């Protein structure tokens, strides 16, 4: 996994959660990791299409849209 469950719990607490079930944090962890992988994959494709080896912030921004 890319983002740990403890990181997810910390983010949720910063967002105002007082208590977080393990099921909720694990589910969100899985969803975040899938989204992160998908965006990263699109950003890499965009940089390759632009004939660059380096993924730029513009690639990430486009991949997020």
Beta strands, then each sheet from edge to edge (+ up, - down):
end
